[in-house]
Amino acid sequence: MSSPTIQQISECFIKPSHLSQDSKQVIPLATWDLAMLSYHYIQKGLLFKKPDAQDNFTQVFLQKLKDALSLTLAHFYPLAGRLAKKQDSHSFALFVDCVNSPGARFVHSSVDTTVSDILSPPYVPIIVQSFFDHHKAVNYDGLNMSLLTVQVTELIDGIFIGCSVNHSVSDGTSYWNFFNTLSRNFQGSGVTSQPIHDRWFPDGHGPFLSLPFTRDDQFISRYEAPILQERIFHFSVANLARIKAKTNALCKDRAVRISSLQALSAIIWRCLTRVRGLTKDQITSCCMSANNRLRLDPLLSTNYFGNCVQVLKTFTTASKLLENNLEWAALQLNQTIVQHDDKSVRESVATWLKTRHPKQLGLPDDPGNIVISSSPRFNMYGNEFGFGEPVAILCGYANKFDGKVTLYQGSEGGGSIDAAICLNPKIMSALECDEEFLDALNSSSD
């Protein structure tokens, strides 16, 4: 059976409802922003069940969402801009031009499929990739395309609101702050906290950082994902409490407390290493995203808008990871996180400034590597657009590879976690039969 096809109904561009004096400016890209130029846009969105048929429902909803977006962009005005650059013979600097732009893109589309067609299969259907704009675009493409697109896709019995946001302008914290504000504006409750657009630079640098390149192919690569299966595994509150208690009971150092997130990450790391069949001496690594806002001294506000995230890498050999118990793996992750402080952040930035080379997605393609991104702490299911609570959180093609794990707020709330795991189909089949992984999913286990 062939996959249904998305039909685009309309598109337009939305500008901020008003421009303050601050928004009539350029915003330079900082270190963590520039490091993301070769990555894809952020693509995440929410699936809702459509209410019973109402007269002019679609037209009323779309206009209300456009109005809410315009109000939201008055505060998150970089998302209505475009990337621009200053070039000389040896280097260039990038910034966001907040004025000379048609605005954020808004797309209305439809597809002949149901909510059940999306949620019932074990693996996320490929049609979901069409629920987002900027397919396969890298952030550097923001020179010529919108930095934000809101795409509303009508299903037979549902509505999907998908946002694609340039990852050189926003990280996950900024993305969900924007989405939460869009929801509040839709409901008429307005902005509760203002985003902060002043970029952070290490002492002696900024506001414009030059990149030592003269051609795009010196720092931009375009990653094509292999054939992957993506499955969303649900870890209930009971599952996570049991996993956390078990891990801390094994921990000999009573001064250390392993969190639920660290325990779950350790299980996923161990299970993926096992089912991949690595040799004993092969290096395996677990990369976790760390929000630097609360690690810098002085602290940055949680409303800091831009990239302030860093990947922390914990590595060992496959034999050490699997021959030791779960507590040992969780403790390695815990130590990496605890040691990541102001000094560590600044040393990492200083190292990057020596080359100023953007990170390259999928390079090198390490069969022993897993990357855990996003955060179940983000407010995802609290967004409301007149349909009640979302029934699912889904993401697009962007930034996926074998071993990518994306963590979402669990649909049942209360601290539950949904983990979207992307794997080679053969490895996915092995993970689905792994005893340790199945035990972690089974809250009735002793």
KOLTIPA-579449 format. One record per residue (C-alpha): residue number from 1; residue in three letters; x, y, z. Coordinates in steps of 0.2 Angstrom, whole numbers. Layout:
<nodes>
NODE  seq  type   east  north     up
NODE  NUM   ala      X      Y      Z
...
</nodes>
This chain:
<nodes>
NODE  seq  type   east  north     up
NODE    1   met      0      0      0
NODE    2   ser      7     17     -5
NODE    3   ser     10     31      7
NODE    4   pro     -3     45      7
NODE    5   thr      3     61     -1
NODE    6   ile      3     78      8
NODE    7   gln     -7     92     -2
NODE    8   gln     -2    110      1
NODE    9   ile    -17    121      2
NODE   10   ser    -10    138      5
NODE   11   glu      5    147     12
NODE   12   cys      9    165     18
NODE   13   phe     22    174     28
NODE   14   ile     18    181     45
NODE   15   lys     27    196     52
NODE   16   pro     27    202     70
NODE   17   ser     12    211     76
NODE   18   his     23    226     80
NODE   19   leu     42    230     80
NODE   20   ser     50    237     96
NODE   21   gln     66    247     95
NODE   22   asp     75    232    100
NODE   23   ser     69    221     86
NODE   24   lys     75    234     73
NODE   25   gln     92    227     74
NODE   26   val    104    213     69
NODE   27   ile    108    199     81
NODE   28   pro    125    191     79
NODE   29   leu    127    172     81
NODE   30   ala    137    166     96
NODE   31   thr    149    151     97
NODE   32   trp    136    138    100
NODE   33   asp    125    145     86
NODE   34   leu    139    145     73
NODE   35   ala    143    127     78
NODE   36   met    126    121     72
NODE   37   leu    127    128     54
NODE   38   ser    129    111     46
NODE   39   tyr    115    103     56
NODE   40   his     97    102     51
NODE   41   tyr     83    113     57
NODE   42   ile     74    108     73
NODE   43   gln     58     99     68
NODE   44   lys     45     95     81
NODE   45   gly     26     96     83
NODE   46   leu     11     90     91
NODE   47   leu     -4     79     85
NODE   48   phe    -21     83     91
NODE   49   lys    -38     75     88
NODE   50   lys    -50     86     78
NODE   51   pro    -66     91     86
NODE   52   asp    -83     87     80
NODE   53   ala    -88     96     64
NODE   54   gln    -91    114     66
NODE   55   asp    -95    128     53
NODE   56   asn    -80    137     47
NODE   57   phe    -69    127     60
NODE   58   thr    -53    127     49
NODE   59   gln    -54    145     43
NODE   60   val    -57    151     61
NODE   61   phe    -43    140     69
NODE   62   leu    -30    145     55
NODE   63   gln    -34    164     57
NODE   64   lys    -33    163     76
NODE   65   leu    -16    153     75
NODE   66   lys     -9    166     63
NODE   67   asp    -14    180     74
NODE   68   ala     -6    171     89
NODE   69   leu     10    168     79
NODE   70   ser     11    187     74
NODE   71   leu      9    192     93
NODE   72   thr     22    179     98
NODE   73   leu     34    185     84
NODE   74   ala     34    202     92
NODE   75   his     44    195    106
NODE   76   phe     53    181     97
NODE   77   tyr     57    192     83
NODE   78   pro     73    184     77
NODE   79   leu     62    169     70
NODE   80   ala     54    182     58
NODE   81   gly     71    186     51
NODE   82   arg     84    179     40
NODE   83   leu    102    175     41
NODE   84   ala    114    187     33
NODE   85   lys    133    189     32
NODE   86   lys    147    201     31
NODE   87   gln    161    193     20
NODE   88   asp    179    198     17
NODE   89   ser    193    190      7
NODE   90   his    198    178     21
NODE   91   ser    182    176     32
NODE   92   phe    164    180     36
NODE   93   ala    153    184     50
NODE   94   leu    134    178     52
NODE   95   phe    120    187     60
NODE   96   val    101    188     60
NODE   97   asp     93    202     51
NODE   98   cys     77    205     60
NODE   99   val     69    217     48
NODE  100   asn     74    214     30
NODE  101   ser     63    198     28
NODE  102   pro     46    193     23
NODE  103   gly     43    185     40
NODE  104   ala     40    167     46
NODE  105   arg     32    155     34
NODE  106   phe     15    148     38
NODE  107   val      9    133     28
NODE  108   his     -8    124     28
NODE  109   ser     -9    107     21
NODE  110   ser    -19     91     21
NODE  111   val    -17     72     20
NODE  112   asp    -29     58     18
NODE  113   thr    -24     48     34
NODE  114   thr    -31     46     52
NODE  115   val    -23     49     69
NODE  116   ser    -24     30     71
NODE  117   asp    -14     28     55
NODE  118   ile      0     38     63
NODE  119   leu      0     31     80
NODE  120   ser     -5     12     78
NODE  121   pro     10      6     68
NODE  122   pro     25      1     79
NODE  123   tyr     36     12     69
NODE  124   val     33     31     65
NODE  125   pro     27     32     48
NODE  126   ile     37     41     35
NODE  127   ile     23     52     30
NODE  128   val     26     61     47
NODE  129   gln     42     69     39
NODE  130   ser     30     78     27
NODE  131   phe     22     87     42
NODE  132   phe     37     99     42
NODE  133   asp     45    112     31
NODE  134   his     64    113     27
NODE  135   his     66     95     23
NODE  136   lys     84     91     23
NODE  137   ala     89    109     24
NODE  138   val    104    114     35
NODE  139   asn    104    129     46
NODE  140   tyr    116    139     34
NODE  141   asp    102    139     22
NODE  142   gly     93    152     33
NODE  143   leu    102    164     22
NODE  144   asn     89    161      9
NODE  145   met     74    153     18
NODE  146   ser     63    156     33
NODE  147   leu     71    153     50
NODE  148   leu     54    147     56
NODE  149   thr     39    138     47
NODE  150   val     23    134     56
NODE  151   gln     14    120     46
NODE  152   val     -3    115     50
NODE  153   thr     -8     98     43
NODE  154   glu    -26     92     43
NODE  155   leu    -29     74     45
NODE  156   ile    -46     65     42
NODE  157   asp    -49     66     61
NODE  158   gly    -34     76     67
NODE  159   ile    -23     91     67
NODE  160   phe     -4     92     67
NODE  161   ile      5    108     71
NODE  162   gly     23    106     66
NODE  163   cys     37    119     68
NODE  164   ser     53    119     60
NODE  165   val     66    131     67
NODE  166   asn     83    136     62
NODE  167   his     95    127     75
NODE  168   ser    108    141     73
NODE  169   val     95    153     80
NODE  170   ser     87    142     93
NODE  171   asp     90    127    104
NODE  172   gly     78    115    112
NODE  173   thr     75    126    127
NODE  174   ser     72    141    116
NODE  175   tyr     61    131    104
NODE  176   trp     49    125    118
NODE  177   asn     49    143    126
NODE  178   phe     43    149    109
NODE  179   phe     30    135    107
NODE  180   asn     23    137    124
NODE  181   thr     21    156    121
NODE  182   leu     12    153    105
NODE  183   ser      0    142    114
NODE  184   arg     -3    155    128
NODE  185   asn     -6    168    115
NODE  186   phe    -18    157    106
NODE  187   gln    -28    155    122
NODE  188   gly    -27    174    125
NODE  189   ser    -16    173    141
NODE  190   gly     -1    182    133
NODE  191   val     18    181    136
NODE  192   thr     23    177    154
NODE  193   ser     42    179    152
NODE  194   gln     51    189    139
NODE  195   pro     65    180    129
NODE  196   ile     82    187    131
NODE  197   his     91    190    114
NODE  198   asp    108    197    120
NODE  199   arg    120    183    115
NODE  200   trp    133    176    127
NODE  201   phe    151    178    121
NODE  202   pro    167    173    131
NODE  203   asp    178    187    137
NODE  204   gly    187    196    123
NODE  205   his    176    190    109
NODE  206   gly    160    196    101
NODE  207   pro    149    203     96
NODE  208   phe    153    196     79
NODE  209   leu    164    181     77
NODE  210   ser    172    178     60
NODE  211   leu    173    161     53
NODE  212   pro    189    157     43
NODE  213   phe    181    151     27
NODE  214   thr    179    158      9
NODE  215   arg    169    144      2
NODE  216   asp    153    135      8
NODE  217   asp    160    117      5
NODE  218   gln    174    121     17
NODE  219   phe    162    120     32
NODE  220   ile    145    114     26
NODE  221   ser    141     96     23
NODE  222   arg    124     88     19
NODE  223   tyr    120     72     28
NODE  224   glu    109     59     21
NODE  225   ala    102     47     34
NODE  226   pro    102     29     30
NODE  227   ile     87     18     31
NODE  228   leu     81     19     49
NODE  229   gln     66     13     59
NODE  230   glu     60     25     73
NODE  231   arg     50     18     87
NODE  232   ile     43     27    102
NODE  233   phe     45     18    119
NODE  234   his     35     23    134
NODE  235   phe     43     22    151
NODE  236   ser     29     25    164
NODE  237   val     32     34    181
NODE  238   ala     32     16    189
NODE  239   asn     45     10    177
NODE  240   leu     56     25    180
NODE  241   ala     54     24    199
NODE  242   arg     59      6    199
NODE  243   ile     74      9    188
NODE  244   lys     80     23    199
NODE  245   ala     78     14    215
NODE  246   lys     87     -2    208
NODE  247   thr    102      9    202
NODE  248   asn    104     18    218
NODE  249   ala    103      2    228
NODE  250   leu    118     -4    218
NODE  251   cys    128     12    221
NODE  252   lys    141      9    234
NODE  253   asp    144     28    236
NODE  254   arg    129     34    246
NODE  255   ala    134     52    243
NODE  256   val    129     50    224
NODE  257   arg    111     50    219
NODE  258   ile    108     44    201
NODE  259   ser     93     52    193
NODE  260   ser     79     43    184
NODE  261   leu     85     51    168
NODE  262   gln    103     45    171
NODE  263   ala     97     28    175
NODE  264   leu     86     26    160
NODE  265   ser    101     33    149
NODE  266   ala    112     20    156
NODE  267   ile    100      6    152
NODE  268   ile     98     12    134
NODE  269   trp    117     14    132
NODE  270   arg    120     -4    138
NODE  271   cys    106    -12    128
NODE  272   leu    111     -3    111
NODE  273   thr    129     -8    114
NODE  274   arg    124    -26    117
NODE  275   val    112    -28    102
NODE  276   arg    125    -20     90
NODE  277   gly    137    -34     94
NODE  278   leu    152    -23     97
NODE  279   thr    169    -32    100
NODE  280   lys    175    -32    118
NODE  281   asp    189    -18    114
NODE  282   gln    178     -7    104
NODE  283   ile    174     10    110
NODE  284   thr    156     14    114
NODE  285   ser    150     31    119
NODE  286   cys    135     40    126
NODE  287   cys    132     58    121
NODE  288   met    120     68    131
NODE  289   ser    114     86    129
NODE  290   ala    118     98    143
NODE  291   asn    110    115    145
NODE  292   asn    124    127    149
NODE  293   arg    112    141    155
NODE  294   leu    113    135    173
NODE  295   arg    132    130    172
NODE  296   leu    139    146    168
NODE  297   asp    145    158    182
NODE  298   pro    136    170    182
NODE  299   leu    121    160    177
NODE  300   leu    111    164    161
NODE  301   ser     92    166    162
NODE  302   thr     82    151    156
NODE  303   asn     74    164    144
NODE  304   tyr     90    166    135
NODE  305   phe     85    164    117
NODE  306   gly     98    155    106
NODE  307   asn    109    140    108
NODE  308   cys    116    137    125
NODE  309   val    118    118    124
NODE  310   gln    133    106    123
NODE  311   val    135     88    120
NODE  312   leu    144     78    134
NODE  313   lys    152     62    129
NODE  314   thr    155     47    141
NODE  315   phe    165     33    133
NODE  316   thr    172     16    138
NODE  317   thr    175     -1    130
NODE  318   ala    160    -12    126
NODE  319   ser    167    -26    138
NODE  320   lys    168    -14    153
NODE  321   leu    151     -7    150
NODE  322   leu    142    -24    148
NODE  323   glu    153    -34    161
NODE  324   asn    149    -21    175
NODE  325   asn    132    -18    182
NODE  326   leu    119     -5    178
NODE  327   glu    125      6    192
NODE  328   trp    143      7    185
NODE  329   ala    136     14    168
NODE  330   ala    124     26    177
NODE  331   leu    139     32    188
NODE  332   gln    150     36    173
NODE  333   leu    136     47    165
NODE  334   asn    133     55    182
NODE  335   gln    152     59    184
NODE  336   thr    152     67    167
NODE  337   ile    137     78    171
NODE  338   val    143     83    188
NODE  339   gln    160     88    181
NODE  340   his    153     99    168
NODE  341   asp    154    116    176
NODE  342   asp    158    134    172
NODE  343   lys    176    130    169
NODE  344   ser    172    115    158
NODE  345   val    160    126    148
NODE  346   arg    173    139    145
NODE  347   glu    187    127    141
NODE  348   ser    176    119    128
NODE  349   val    172    136    120
NODE  350   ala    190    141    120
NODE  351   thr    194    124    111
NODE  352   trp    181    127     98
NODE  353   leu    187    145     95
NODE  354   lys    204    139     89
NODE  355   thr    196    131     73
NODE  356   arg    179    139     73
NODE  357   his    173    124     62
NODE  358   pro    154    119     63
NODE  359   lys    150    102     69
NODE  360   gln    146     90     55
NODE  361   leu    131     79     56
NODE  362   gly    134     60     55
NODE  363   leu    153     62     54
NODE  364   pro    161     51     59
NODE  365   asp    148     38     58
NODE  366   asp    153     29     74
NODE  367   pro    144     12     76
NODE  368   gly    148     12     95
NODE  369   asn    140     29     97
NODE  370   ile    123     34    104
NODE  371   val    116     52    106
NODE  372   ile    103     56    118
NODE  373   ser     95     73    114
NODE  374   ser     80     84    120
NODE  375   ser     73     84    137
NODE  376   pro     57     76    145
NODE  377   arg     57     92    156
NODE  378   phe     51    103    142
NODE  379   asn     33    108    143
NODE  380   met     26     98    128
NODE  381   tyr      9     91    133
NODE  382   gly      4    108    141
NODE  383   asn      2    116    124
NODE  384   glu    -17    119    119
NODE  385   phe    -24    125    103
NODE  386   gly    -43    122    106
NODE  387   phe    -42    103    104
NODE  388   gly    -38     98    122
NODE  389   glu    -22     89    126
NODE  390   pro    -10     83    112
NODE  391   val    -11     64    109
NODE  392   ala      7     63    103
NODE  393   ile     24     72    100
NODE  394   leu     32     69     84
NODE  395   cys     48     75     75
NODE  396   gly     53     75     56
NODE  397   tyr     68     69     46
NODE  398   ala     80     81     54
NODE  399   asn     96     76     63
NODE  400   lys     92     58     64
NODE  401   phe    105     44     62
NODE  402   asp    108     26     69
NODE  403   gly    109     28     87
NODE  404   lys     99     44     90
NODE  405   val     88     44    105
NODE  406   thr     76     59    107
NODE  407   leu     67     61    124
NODE  408   tyr     50     68    126
NODE  409   gln     39     72    141
NODE  410   gly     28     56    143
NODE  411   ser     10     57    138
NODE  412   glu      4     51    155
NODE  413   gly     13     65    163
NODE  414   gly     19     64    181
NODE  415   gly     37     62    176
NODE  416   ser     35     48    163
NODE  417   ile     46     48    148
NODE  418   asp     44     43    130
NODE  419   ala     60     39    121
NODE  420   ala     60     39    102
NODE  421   ile     74     28     96
NODE  422   cys     81     28     78
NODE  423   leu     90     12     73
NODE  424   asn     95      1     58
NODE  425   pro     80    -11     56
NODE  426   lys     91    -26     60
NODE  427   ile     97    -18     76
NODE  428   met     79    -12     81
NODE  429   ser     73    -30     80
NODE  430   ala     87    -36     91
NODE  431   leu     83    -21    104
NODE  432   glu     65    -26    104
NODE  433   cys     70    -44    110
NODE  434   asp     83    -38    123
NODE  435   glu     79    -44    140
NODE  436   glu     87    -29    150
NODE  437   phe     77    -17    138
NODE  438   leu     61    -27    140
NODE  439   asp     63    -28    159
NODE  440   ala     65     -9    159
NODE  441   leu     48     -7    150
NODE  442   asn     39    -19    161
NODE  443   ser     34    -10    177
NODE  444   ser     27    -26    185
NODE  445   ser     45    -33    186
NODE  446   asp     52    -36    203
</nodes>
